[in-house]
Amino acid sequence: MNEWLFLGMFFLDYGLLLLLYQRYGRLGLFAWIPFATIIANLQVIKTVELFGMTATLGNIAYSSIFLATDIISENYSRRDAVAAVGIGLFSMVAMTVVMLLATAFAPAPDDFAQPALKSIFTFVPRVVLGSLVAYAISQQHDVWSFHFWKNRLPQTKFLWVRNNFSTLASQVIDTLIFTTIAFAGVFKADIFWSIVITTFLLKALVTLMDTPFIYLAKWLFVTKRVREF
């Protein structure tokens, strides 16, 4: 059951990304990145069983950010992609600070939301730090790596190479940084490496599945079906 929901969530997230891009162009991608960043950081709290592994729900939304920056890198410029990464990082920090402040308010006697809000938004500091550092470094690497391959291969070909190679390498970096900061010393070595491997495998699966979507985004752009503002 979870596997079918996983596929449904994948096509929903990536379909919405492309719809936003088609209707609003580059601005749509700039809007998607903070949305997906916030959604991923909320979903990551929930763990589920997928393909025989224990995983979090945030992998699909988080991986879609890499696709969005790759589309920006491919169809626009490196400068735009770097700006998009900055917007995503700002949204992570802003959400954390604003919601921590919200949970600090004393609830009314008949309030029912405070315990749920505290359990969701009162993050363990190491997890917050790991998420922020991993995002900043892996996303910057993704933009750099995408243009590294773009400048060394024919730009009319090998889109799948620069998309997959840049994102897969960046997902390795992201997974290692996040799990090391958040979980090193918390779990035994065998459990720690199990978390690292299963997290990356799911991210790699989503990365490979998104290849048709970057080709569709390229087709929308070349055929001028993207509305720019």
N, C-alpha and C positions, 0 to 999 in steps of 0.2 A: 504493500500500500504506500509506504513512504517513498519508494522508488518512483512510483507514478506521480506522486505529488512533487517530487524533486524535478522530474521532467516538466511537469506543468508549470512550476515556478520558474524554471529556466526559460521556457518559451514566453511566459508572461513578462518577466523582467526584460529580456532582450527584445521582445516585440514592442514593449512600451518605449524602450530606448530608441529604437529605430523610428517609431511613430513620432516621438518628440523631435527627433532629428529631421525627419521629413517635413514636419509642419513649421519648425522654428529654426532649422539650420544650426549653425554654430552655437547660438544662444540656447537652443534646446539641449545640447550636450553640456553646456556650462550649468544648466539647471539640473540635469540628471545627476551630475557628479556629487553635489552636496546631498541630494535626495538619497542616492544609493549609499553614500557614506554613512548617513544617519541610520538608514534602514539596516545596513550590515552590522552596525554596532549595537543595535537593538536585538537583532536576530541571533547574534553570536552567543547570547546568554543561554539560548535554548539548545540542548543537545538531543540528538535523535540517532536512531540506528539506520544506516544507509549502506546497502551493498555489503552487509556483514561487518561494518565498521561503526564505531561511535563517532559522530561528527556534529558540527554546529550548523545552524541554518544560514549563517552569514556568508558562506562561500560564494553563492551565486551572485548576490547583490554586490559583494566586494569585487568579484572578478569582472563584473560589468563595467566597473570604473576603468579598468585597464583597457577594455574595448573602446570606451568613450575617448580616452586619451590617445589611443592608437588611431581612431578615426580623425581626430583633430590633427594629429601629426601627419597623417596621410593626405588629408584634403585641404589643410590650412597651413599651419606653420609650427615650428618647434616652440616659438615664443608663446603662441596661443595654448599649446599643450602644457607648458610650464605654468602659465597663469591658471589653467584649469586645475592642476594639481594643488596650487596654492589655495584656490577656492575650497577644494575638498578638505584640506588640512584646517583651514579657518572654521569650516562648518563643524568638524569634529571637536575642536577646542571650544567653540562657542556653545555647542549643545551641552557638553560636559559641564561647563561653568554655569550656564543658565539653569540647567536642571538640578545641579547640586544646590544652587541658591533656592530653587523652588522647594526642594525637600527640607530646607532649613526653616521654612515658615512653620509656625505652630498650627496644626490642623484644628478645625472647629470640632466641637464635641461629637457631632453627627457625621463627620467626614469618614469615608470608607476607602479613599484612594491612597492615603499616605503610606501604609505598609507596602503596597504594591510598588509605588513610585520609589520608595527607598530601596527595595530589593533590586529594582532594575537600574536605577541611576546612581546609587552609592557604590561605585565600582571599587574593586581592590586597586590601590594606587599602582601596583606593578603591572596590572592588566592594562590600565589606561596609558601608562608610560610606554609599554610595549607596543600597543596599538598605534600611538602617535609616531613613535620613532620608526616602526616598520613601515607605516604608510608613507612618511616623508622620504625615506631612503629608497624604498622599492619603486615608488611612483616616479621619482626623479630618474632612477636607473632605467625604468621602462621607456621613458621619453628619450633618454640618451641612446639606449640600445636600438630603439626603433629607427632613429635617424642614422645610427651607425650602419645598419644593414641597408637602409634606404639609399645612402650615399655610395655604397659599394656594389650594389646589384642594380640591374636595369629597372628603372622605376615603373615601367609598364608591365613588369613581370614580378614574380616572387613576392607578391603581397602576403601570401600565407607564411613565407619564411620570416619576414620582418615582424609580422603580427605574432606568430607563435614563438619564435626564438626570443624576442624581447620579453614577451609576457611570461613564458615559462621560467626564464632566468630570473626575472623579477619576483615571481612567485616563490622561488627557492629562497631568495634573499628575505622576502617578507616573512615567510614561515619560520626561518631560522632566527631572525631577529625577534619576532613576536614571542615565539615559544621560549627562547632563551631568557628574555627579560621577564616574562610572565611566570614561567614554570620551572626554570632551572633551580635545583635544590628543593623544590616543593615535592616533586615526584622522584621515585627511584629511576635510575638510568634507563632501564628497559621500558618503563611506562613513558618516560619523557620522549624517547626516540620513537615509540609507537605513536604518540600524539603528533610528532613532527612528520612522520611518514604518511600517516592517514590523512592529515590535513593537506599536505602537498598533493597527494594522489587525487583528492577530490577537486582541488583547485586546478590541477593539470587536466582532469577530465573536462571541466567546464571550459577551460582555455581552448582545448582542441575542438569542443563543440561549437565555439563561437566563430570559427573560421568562415562559415557561409555568411554570417551577419556582417563581417567587415567587407566582404565582396559585395553584398547587397547595398551597404552604405556607400561604397565606391560607385556602384552603378547609379544609385540615386543622385549622387553628386555630378557625375559625368553627363548624365542625361538631363541635368537641370530640373530634376523633380524635387529638389530641396528648396524650400522657401527661406531666403535669407532676409534678415531684418537689419 
